Amino acid sequence: MLVATADRGWAVIERIPGPAGRWLYRYQVVADLQPTPDGGAVYTPVAQPTVDPLGLVRVAPPGFLDAFHDEQQWLQVTSTTWYPDGVVGIARHLLWAPGMEPQEQAYAPDLLVTARPGWVFGTKNDPGTAHGYPFWSATYSPANCA
């Protein structure tokens, strides 16, 4: 799955089965992205990225983005970013479980669009109204926003 921004480049989220039926995820900053005739894409991983769509190169330990990690590891690394648990959350919304192909083809989104921090799709941005946004501020319930 591709994560793209106009000014922070591209990254790809991949998911593979891990131990005990759990998923493992990798987030790689990429360049030279090209579509393939079968609907896929080819790209070149960026060896030492300085910027990425979710801002993870600022917080990830060296080499972290090169490997697959479980959900707990992603939450720990991303908890202080603008997109806490963003890698796992985005993947869970767009990558469905095997065996659900009929439902996936009918109901899975092809595109997820979010506004940048400070912007909102709507006319009002009260505490709690940004539910569903991947930002840290949207992870708090209205009771915690005072």
C-alpha beads as a LAMMPS data file, in Angstrom:
LAMMPS data file: protein, C-alpha beads

146 atoms
145 bonds

1 atom types
1 bond types

-500.0 500.0 xlo xhi
-500.0 500.0 ylo yhi
-500.0 500.0 zlo zhi

Masses

1 110.0

Atoms # bond

1 1 1 0.000 0.000 0.000
2 1 1 1.277 3.446 -0.918
3 1 1 1.328 6.402 1.483
4 1 1 1.955 9.627 -0.423
5 1 1 2.265 13.330 0.293
6 1 1 2.977 16.234 -2.019
7 1 1 6.014 17.415 -0.059
8 1 1 7.237 14.493 2.071
9 1 1 7.423 11.821 -0.607
10 1 1 6.224 8.248 -0.679
11 1 1 6.333 5.209 1.557
12 1 1 5.030 1.687 1.173
13 1 1 3.388 -0.320 3.947
14 1 1 3.682 -4.090 3.628
15 1 1 2.132 -6.774 5.808
16 1 1 3.110 -10.434 6.215
17 1 1 1.870 -13.212 8.522
18 1 1 3.874 -13.511 11.710
19 1 1 3.969 -15.862 14.683
20 1 1 0.736 -16.978 16.351
21 1 1 -1.410 -15.640 13.510
22 1 1 -0.360 -12.038 14.114
23 1 1 0.590 -9.634 11.339
24 1 1 4.002 -8.020 10.918
25 1 1 4.332 -4.660 9.162
26 1 1 7.075 -2.790 7.338
27 1 1 7.071 0.884 6.358
28 1 1 9.662 1.778 3.725
29 1 1 10.383 5.166 2.235
30 1 1 10.515 4.708 -1.542
31 1 1 11.363 6.585 -4.754
32 1 1 11.028 5.967 -8.484
33 1 1 7.534 4.529 -8.081
34 1 1 6.071 3.172 -11.323
35 1 1 2.788 1.337 -11.938
36 1 1 2.890 -2.127 -13.492
37 1 1 0.423 -3.437 -16.088
38 1 1 -1.122 -5.840 -13.541
39 1 1 -2.092 -2.997 -11.175
40 1 1 0.917 -3.308 -8.898
41 1 1 3.902 -1.056 -8.550
42 1 1 7.669 -1.192 -8.632
43 1 1 9.826 1.175 -6.628
44 1 1 13.255 1.720 -5.152
45 1 1 13.632 1.766 -1.349
46 1 1 15.439 4.892 -0.126
47 1 1 18.562 3.749 1.738
48 1 1 18.857 6.620 4.239
49 1 1 15.691 8.706 4.077
50 1 1 15.590 12.123 5.702
51 1 1 11.866 12.710 5.242
52 1 1 8.778 10.518 4.850
53 1 1 4.983 10.892 4.704
54 1 1 4.333 9.960 8.354
55 1 1 7.444 11.590 9.827
56 1 1 8.773 8.313 11.183
57 1 1 12.406 8.757 10.125
58 1 1 12.698 11.308 12.948
59 1 1 11.789 8.784 15.662
60 1 1 12.615 5.302 14.358
61 1 1 15.885 3.758 15.549
62 1 1 18.496 3.154 12.810
63 1 1 17.492 0.194 10.642
64 1 1 13.983 -0.037 12.123
65 1 1 12.215 0.881 8.880
66 1 1 14.115 -1.821 6.978
67 1 1 12.462 -4.694 8.871
68 1 1 9.021 -6.074 9.688
69 1 1 7.669 -5.446 13.211
70 1 1 4.612 -6.420 15.224
71 1 1 1.824 -4.064 16.244
72 1 1 3.242 -3.429 19.727
73 1 1 6.621 -2.399 18.341
74 1 1 4.977 -0.006 15.875
75 1 1 2.865 1.554 18.609
76 1 1 5.920 2.090 20.811
77 1 1 7.941 3.741 18.037
78 1 1 5.108 5.914 16.708
79 1 1 3.385 6.898 19.968
80 1 1 4.992 10.354 20.083
81 1 1 4.467 11.194 16.399
82 1 1 1.636 13.021 14.632
83 1 1 0.415 9.582 13.513
84 1 1 0.514 7.248 16.524
85 1 1 -0.007 3.671 15.372
86 1 1 -0.425 5.066 11.863
87 1 1 1.314 2.204 10.072
88 1 1 -0.883 -0.448 11.679
89 1 1 -4.067 1.654 11.611
90 1 1 -3.776 2.490 7.933
91 1 1 -2.898 -1.104 7.045
92 1 1 -5.866 -2.465 9.005
93 1 1 -8.250 -0.210 7.113
94 1 1 -6.895 -0.941 3.650
95 1 1 -5.471 -4.482 3.782
96 1 1 -8.087 -7.112 4.467
97 1 1 -7.595 -10.595 5.859
98 1 1 -7.149 -13.533 3.483
99 1 1 -10.399 -15.339 2.742
100 1 1 -12.445 -12.143 2.603
101 1 1 -11.863 -11.424 -1.092
102 1 1 -15.589 -11.177 -2.021
103 1 1 -16.247 -8.615 0.724
104 1 1 -12.963 -6.847 0.044
105 1 1 -13.739 -6.342 -3.635
106 1 1 -17.149 -4.908 -2.792
107 1 1 -16.334 -2.807 0.280
108 1 1 -12.599 -2.109 0.647
109 1 1 -11.526 1.457 -0.102
110 1 1 -8.971 2.129 -2.802
111 1 1 -8.030 5.520 -1.448
112 1 1 -7.800 7.075 1.993
113 1 1 -7.539 10.868 2.174
114 1 1 -6.771 12.855 5.312
115 1 1 -6.279 16.546 5.869
116 1 1 -3.057 17.866 7.343
117 1 1 -2.960 18.871 11.011
118 1 1 -4.854 22.118 11.415
119 1 1 -7.247 21.323 8.562
120 1 1 -10.552 19.478 8.743
121 1 1 -12.998 18.103 6.198
122 1 1 -16.108 19.804 7.548
123 1 1 -17.326 23.037 9.032
124 1 1 -16.592 22.469 12.709
125 1 1 -13.560 21.064 14.537
126 1 1 -14.645 20.667 18.145
127 1 1 -12.903 18.147 20.415
128 1 1 -13.926 14.676 19.314
129 1 1 -15.137 15.714 15.856
130 1 1 -11.959 14.490 14.167
131 1 1 -12.687 10.870 15.127
132 1 1 -11.153 8.637 12.495
133 1 1 -8.303 10.968 11.610
134 1 1 -4.900 9.334 12.108
135 1 1 -3.535 12.254 14.170
136 1 1 -2.537 12.034 17.830
137 1 1 -5.112 14.686 18.755
138 1 1 -7.912 12.520 17.325
139 1 1 -6.948 9.612 19.573
140 1 1 -8.342 11.323 22.652
141 1 1 -11.993 11.021 23.573
142 1 1 -14.016 14.250 24.083
143 1 1 -14.052 13.556 27.843
144 1 1 -10.267 13.924 27.852
145 1 1 -10.313 17.160 25.841
146 1 1 -10.970 20.147 28.019

Bonds

1 1 1 2
2 1 2 3
3 1 3 4
4 1 4 5
5 1 5 6
6 1 6 7
7 1 7 8
8 1 8 9
9 1 9 10
10 1 10 11
11 1 11 12
12 1 12 13
13 1 13 14
14 1 14 15
15 1 15 16
16 1 16 17
17 1 17 18
18 1 18 19
19 1 19 20
20 1 20 21
21 1 21 22
22 1 22 23
23 1 23 24
24 1 24 25
25 1 25 26
26 1 26 27
27 1 27 28
28 1 28 29
29 1 29 30
30 1 30 31
31 1 31 32
32 1 32 33
33 1 33 34
34 1 34 35
35 1 35 36
36 1 36 37
37 1 37 38
38 1 38 39
39 1 39 40
40 1 40 41
41 1 41 42
42 1 42 43
43 1 43 44
44 1 44 45
45 1 45 46
46 1 46 47
47 1 47 48
48 1 48 49
49 1 49 50
50 1 50 51
51 1 51 52
52 1 52 53
53 1 53 54
54 1 54 55
55 1 55 56
56 1 56 57
57 1 57 58
58 1 58 59
59 1 59 60
60 1 60 61
61 1 61 62
62 1 62 63
63 1 63 64
64 1 64 65
65 1 65 66
66 1 66 67
67 1 67 68
68 1 68 69
69 1 69 70
70 1 70 71
71 1 71 72
72 1 72 73
73 1 73 74
74 1 74 75
75 1 75 76
76 1 76 77
77 1 77 78
78 1 78 79
79 1 79 80
80 1 80 81
81 1 81 82
82 1 82 83
83 1 83 84
84 1 84 85
85 1 85 86
86 1 86 87
87 1 87 88
88 1 88 89
89 1 89 90
90 1 90 91
91 1 91 92
92 1 92 93
93 1 93 94
94 1 94 95
95 1 95 96
96 1 96 97
97 1 97 98
98 1 98 99
99 1 99 100
100 1 100 101
101 1 101 102
102 1 102 103
103 1 103 104
104 1 104 105
105 1 105 106
106 1 106 107
107 1 107 108
108 1 108 109
109 1 109 110
110 1 110 111
111 1 111 112
112 1 112 113
113 1 113 114
114 1 114 115
115 1 115 116
116 1 116 117
117 1 117 118
118 1 118 119
119 1 119 120
120 1 120 121
121 1 121 122
122 1 122 123
123 1 123 124
124 1 124 125
125 1 125 126
126 1 126 127
127 1 127 128
128 1 128 129
129 1 129 130
130 1 130 131
131 1 131 132
132 1 132 133
133 1 133 134
134 1 134 135
135 1 135 136
136 1 136 137
137 1 137 138
138 1 138 139
139 1 139 140
140 1 140 141
141 1 141 142
142 1 142 143
143 1 143 144
144 1 144 145
145 1 145 146
